[in-house]
């Protein structure tokens, strides 16, 4: 035992992080870049379950400014403790001009530490994104504005909430009806529920999407657009997260005493990691400074969703 | 006796009904005029919609010819390739439609589309209007064949409004600038048409 501890301490001293080994996982943990190991610890816990689906969540990222880089650095650190397998992006991936160098400055560089570990990103389009981003290979959109992919027993649906036309709605219904996966996760840019003072809930979009989500048993919805973090009180049996604060920040924008808010954080930028297990989802939200601002466990809801569970507020 | 009385009452009622129907027909026309009346009730927009679709198809033909020179980009890690193709396709389409002007594709359907946009706007609560206006780019003068300004956001088109507009092929999309409807080529980033007409009223 002593020898084992000694070896562990030596490894840490040499700058080889073994934090990833704490995770009860049969999946390979990403090795730490040597430069990261010496940095202060980040307040994040390893995954709880073996062979769970683990992923990171970033929203409204593409500014190319200091805050984006700082969140990216924290997320790279988090990967050593919570070895996520992929990252979903909730839109506004590239703000402003979209010249080739912007993709480097606003995506490739800030997430260099993650990309270098061959962790794939899956993007959705925001209102600041040119739809031609769907051809950019590192976004893994397969040339489509909306698409689906599967990870173990979880299916993800990336939607284009900027342009929810009939073709897309038809596709959403077809794909959802075909899915027998344990977890169904939708992600897109505009939040169906939000306590944001600037934008608020996208009621029009909700009218179109929510009936399909309820009917076909979507479990979790991630959205961005609002530049803060908010966990919504479950609506009609669905968990909603707004996570549009990974680079931009709209400080103090969450309406106080909103009946929708289960937890809100609008004083710093954040990233999120989540784990889909056999019967529950674990989530952790970490700030730009490495502080955990929200975490918890949510049970997998039984299907079908309760149509009587009315939303509490607009 | 009772049966006979009932029959007489029914005959009288039937006669009254026939008379009422005859009086009710315009100009006292016979029932032969009915098909004309039915024809008038057919969706008056149907022809304009069909013509609009033909103009969209014609645009796609032009576009198809241009894309022979600039084939679709497969997924690539080199954003320069995507950017170059977008610019080249946009220029190629603009060259091929050098004489295109606002209203060429929307055509006679413009009046209907203006009304759809306006009605949709008026149907929305004030908070909703405010949220939409906060996102829509304002004060831009956009012309056919120009690129959509690359650094200006592509404001969300409200799904309820989209559901009321004629469906478009994947190559094209509607966009709103200052509550004006545009037709934009999705991959070429070029403005294909602009809805001309009365400037929609701005909310306070």
Interface residues (C-beta under 8 A of the other chain):
Chain A: X96 X97 X98 X99 X100 X102 X103 X127 X128 X129 X130 X131 X132 X135 X136 X137 X138 X141 X142 X143 X161 X162 X163 X164 X165 X166 X167 X190 X198 X199 X200 X203 X204 X205 X207 X208
Chain B: X73 X74 X75 X76 X77 X78 X79 X80 X82 X83 X86 X127 X128 X131 X134 X135 X150 X151 X153 X154 X155 X156 X157 X158 X159 X160 X162 X163 X167 X168 X170 X173 X186 X187 X189
